[in-house]
Each structure stands twice: as structure tokens, then as C-alpha cells.
Amino acid sequence: SLGSHYYGGEEVTQDKAKAVHHWENAAMKGNVLARCNLGNHEYNNNRNCERAVKHWLIAAKMGDKLALDNIKAVFANGNATKEQYAEALKGYQDSVDEMKSPERDVAKAL
């Protein structure tokens, strides 16, 4: 994504503020990877676990396994509540269940 390119300085001058701006725009339009990236940025760069968990919770409810795993890890470290982890787990499972279909099963078998 454009945000990731700015964040890592890939093919453009590194600019984390522009990266966050692009991720925020994409996340508001429903981009799950951008939402997870915002959580990662909040956790790793801003040390704001509360905001990170909010972003990851939204992403997990959209079916993002990495976001779910991130919440699980911060829960294990005592930085997320049992309720947050349970909400993420249920939201993730609901999303996965919603995406199941016989056609997807056939395609997966190919």
C-alpha cells in the first residue's frame, strides 16, 4: 500500500506521518490491512496500547488473523482485557463464518 511505502521508505522518501495519513484514509474506507497497520504503528511507535487494541479489534472483526494474534499477545502480556480478547475472537470467527461458501471450498481444494 502507499502507506506502507511511505512508512518503510520504499521507492519514496520515508515519511511516517504520510504513511499514517494514507492508512487512516484507507481504514476509513474499510481497508483491513490499513486498520491493522495503524494498530501496529500505535503499539510500536507511539506505545499507545489502548489505541492499538481499538484498531486491531476493528480489523479482527473484519477477519484479519494478524490483528487477532496481536490482541492475543497483548492480552497475554496484560495490556488487553479478557473482554477485549473475547470480543476480538468472536468477531473474527463471525467474519470467517460469514465468508464460508461451497464455492470457496471448491476453489480452496484446487
NORDAFEN-V764536 format. One record per residue. RES is the residue in one small letter. D_LAST is the distance of its C-alpha to the last C-alpha in whole Angstrom. Layout:
RES|D_LAST  RES|D_LAST
//
This chain:
s|29  l|32  g|33  s|32  h|33  y|37  y|36  g|35  g|37  e|35  e|36  v|38  t|41  q|40  d|41  k|40  a|42  k|40  a|37  v|38  h|39  h|36  w|34  e|36  n|36  a|32  a|32  m|34  k|32  g|29  n|27  v|26  l|26  a|30  r|31  c|29  n|31  l|34  g|34  n|34  h|37  e|39  y|38  n|39  n|41  n|43  r|43  n|43  c|41  e|41  r|40  a|37  v|36  k|37  h|34  w|32  l|32  i|31  a|28  a|27  k|28  m|25  g|22  d|23  k|23  l|25  a|28  l|28  d|28  n|31  i|33  k|32  a|34  v|37  f|37  a|37  n|40  g|42  n|41  a|39  t|40  k|39  e|38  q|37  y|34  a|34  e|33  a|31  l|29  k|29  g|28  y|25  q|24  d|25  s|23  v|20  d|21  e|21  m|18  k|16  s|15  p|13  e|11  r|10  d|9  v|7  a|5  k|5  a|4  l|0
//
